[in-house]
């Protein structure tokens, strides 16, 4: 395995380990204040964004094989799911929780604020890590001024549709695996995420997370702020809510109309 990949994997492991230790510490320190959930949200979203920055660098600048990149994406998704400690890390997912009254409106807004704050913090912190020059890849990226190019490589409607479809698929997987034990559910959702990245990564980078996109995509040149907002903010939100409304409203309605005798018996 190339030295650059080994260093990047070590960085990823360090980020996860440090984040996990911070989560545990903050949870204990803030246990009686009611603020621990927001601290966990901050740390977990920071972990997600930092790890994604490193994986994006490996893929975009390091040029690793697509199969290896997908493997790392899958493994990272599993690790995040198992270590997040109740954090959501996605504004669209947070709004879905609020819609289902699992979170109050105020709590959801505060969590979203934490997610974007963590995304901004990760965007500022990652260049400092790369600047140390732990690998040749990091050193090359520093010489290039940490530049990145927009991942939108298709007309805007197609790019928006890809992000919408990706968010729809991931939210559907999350919804339908809720009864599954977490250690198995993490792998199921991660498999869907890897599949979506494989299908849409060449078009938009397949982010389907507004906070993550704010950290990893918005700093890149090549697209306007409004284009980024449409593709990476509005589309994932519409995709998530489309999944929610489909399975909460439309499917039960169709089922009731197709099987009216069931409704009569109940």
ABEGO torsion letter per residue (X at the ends): XBAAAAAAAAAAAAAAAAAAAAAAAAAAAAAAAGAAAAAAAAAAAAAAAAAAAAAAAAAAAAGBBAAAAAAAAAAAAAAAAAAAGGBAGBAAAAAAAAAAGABBAAAAAAAAAAAAAAAAAAAAAAAAAAAAGABAAAAAAAAAGGBBBBABABBAAAAAAAAAAAAAAAAAAAAAAAABBAAAAAAAAAAAAAAAAAAAAAAAGGAGBAAAAAAAAAABBGBBAAAAAAAAAAAAAAAAAAAAAAAAAAAAAAAAAABAAAAAAX
